[in-house]
Amino acid sequence: MIPVNQPWLGKREEELVLECLRSGWISSAGTFIAAFEQGWADYCRRRYGIAVSNGTAALQLALACIGLKPGDEVIIPAFTIISCALAVIYNGGVPVLVDADPRTWCMDVEQVENKIGPKTRAIMPVHIYGHPVDMDPLLNLAEKHGLAVIEDAAEAHGAEYLSPRNTTNSVWRRCGSFGDLSCFSFYANKLVSTGEGGMVLTDNPALADRARSLRNLSFQPHRRFHHEELGFNFRLTNLQAALGVAQLERMDQIITRKRLMGQNYNRLLKDVDGLELPPEESWTKNVYWMYGVVLSEKIGMDASQFAQRLQRREIETRPFFLGMHEQPVFRKRGLFVEESYPVAERLARRGLYLPSGLALTEEQLTTVCAVVREVLS
Ligand SMILES: Cc1ncc(COP(=O)(O)O)c(C=O)c1O
């Protein structure tokens, strides 16, 4: 079986984790935490990093930091992981959806303004499967309406966005450098993985202090066991941070490998009739976190039938996200009832992703492409 994901771990990870074990710094104090926080913030060109236990916690913490109040609305994409909606709901807020853009699979930025109302507090752009959201118009909208931006860059480590476009002073900016706070996951299938883990980045010192305090049960700096706010235990361990530090040392290699994997898939699949390949707009550098494909309607099967056929030939895949408005858990709570997001619905039914882990070999990738071609021919 060619697995959908296999992490790429090396000697350096082993060495640094052993250092934690030998020194006894296995919990959430220890030098690797601060090193990982600063290293990741520097990589993303941000000032402050606050490591947390996972990406869902990062989103929840970021929204708590901006002081989301019950009933406040946060605009999120319909086509995303449930963590985005959960983070809003855990903070007492209401997620408001926009459809995906068929060109990028990310939130359709042109649909956002229509969803802004008196209760809107924030926008949460999510870079889907490694492709950046069109950030400039979104940031302009947020500024115009006085909204916070919580960027979810969980799937877009090292992806880049050209800003501003069509000018002589454009620069490539990394995903995770936008908005008031940006959030990451370091789950095992992410480009940088700490097993479980996450981070919040910001340039704002007050938000950074607040995030640090809320992450750790809101302990007061001057008087221990004295709490003035409802905090969380979202701490990352030194053992996990050690993995992150080891991978940061070879970040360029990780990105190069991932982009090459995407380009190889593109090259070998580009002429397969009826197969839509992942986007890469000219103003982006996609990192192909997961190499997604979409079956056009002329192919007489949907993504789940396609996945079964690949599974029988020992290729593991994963379905695309099911839109937030189609989630039974939200429908039961009366959310998104009778809402429809046709692009998200199509992606959910016709999309899946192929093996994309960093440990995937060129030979395995070639086999996957040959099998895809055979199944679709
Ligand atoms: C876009 C996005 N946001 C948030 C998360 C949540 O991260 P975690 O699984 O670490 O909680 C994920 C997880 O894969 C994700 O893809």
The ligand as a Tripos MOL2 file, in Angstrom:
@<TRIPOS>MOLECULE
LIG
   16    16     1     0     0
SMALL
NO_CHARGES

@<TRIPOS>ATOM
      1 C1         -6.7400   24.2720    7.6400 C.3       1 LIG1
      2 C2         -6.6180   23.5690    8.9410 C.ar      1 LIG1
      3 N1         -6.8600   24.2610   10.0580 N.ar      1 LIG1
      4 C3         -6.7740   23.6900   11.2690 C.ar      1 LIG1
      5 C4         -6.4460   22.3650   11.4190 C.ar      1 LIG1
      6 C5         -6.4490   21.7520   12.7740 C.3       1 LIG1
      7 O1         -5.2150   21.2830   13.1680 O.3       1 LIG1
      8 P1         -5.0650   20.1140   14.2420 P.3       1 LIG1
      9 O2         -5.4280   18.8400   13.5840 O.co2     1 LIG1
     10 O3         -3.6140   20.1840   14.6160 O.co2     1 LIG1
     11 O4         -5.9560   20.4530   15.3880 O.co2     1 LIG1
     12 C6         -6.1660   21.6010   10.2850 C.ar      1 LIG1
     13 C7         -5.7920   20.1900   10.4490 C.2       1 LIG1
     14 O5         -5.4120   19.4470    9.6610 O.2       1 LIG1
     15 C8         -6.2710   22.2120    9.0030 C.ar      1 LIG1
     16 O6         -6.0560   21.5090    7.8810 O.3       1 LIG1
@<TRIPOS>BOND
     1     1     2 1
     2     2     3 ar
     3     2    15 ar
     4     3     4 ar
     5     4     5 ar
     6     5     6 1
     7     5    12 ar
     8     6     7 1
     9     7     8 1
    10     8     9 2
    11     8    10 1
    12     8    11 1
    13    12    13 1
    14    12    15 ar
    15    13    14 2
    16    15    16 1
@<TRIPOS>SUBSTRUCTURE
     1 LIG1         1 GROUP 0 **** ****
